[in-house]
Amino acid sequence: MSSLNHVQRVRLLYKTILRLHRGLPNELQELGQTYVRDEFRRHKNCNPKEARTFMLEWSKYTLTLSEQLLKNAKSDIGFGKHIATQDGVLDSFTDDQILQLYNLFKETTGTQDQTIESELSK
């Protein structure tokens, strides 16, 4: 893998993720494909520091998804991972990332803004 240049590593990671998404249920597969394409396009010209973080996080996602696909083949455990607020993960997110996470939440749950606001106010 070290003989690959940066562009080749990005392309390999991108194609691997798209292939893994084929194992997801149709609605998740469609959402995942769209999200990945958008993210990779958005980061096409990012600075080297952001590129390292981007590649690392998407590599972790690839490993997690492959593990979940293997486990799900044996039993119906579902997909995804909870973000624990006490771990401080959300504190490191930018405002744009929080908004993106919020929009992803709405898309995956079919929840409208009014429903979310009422849940948050509880």
Residue pairs with C-beta under 8 A, 6 or more apart in sequence:
1 9
4 12
6 51
9 55
10 40
10 55
13 55
13 58
13 59
13 62
14 36
14 40
16 62
17 32
17 36
17 58
17 61
17 62
17 65
18 33
18 36
20 62
20 65
20 66
20 69
21 28
21 29
21 32
21 33
21 36
21 65
22 29
23 69
23 72
24 32
24 69
24 79
28 79
28 108
31 107
31 108
35 104
39 58
43 50
43 51
43 54
46 54
64 81
65 79
68 77
68 79
68 80
71 77
72 78
72 79
83 89
83 90
90 98
93 101
102 116
105 111
105 116
106 112
106 113
106 116
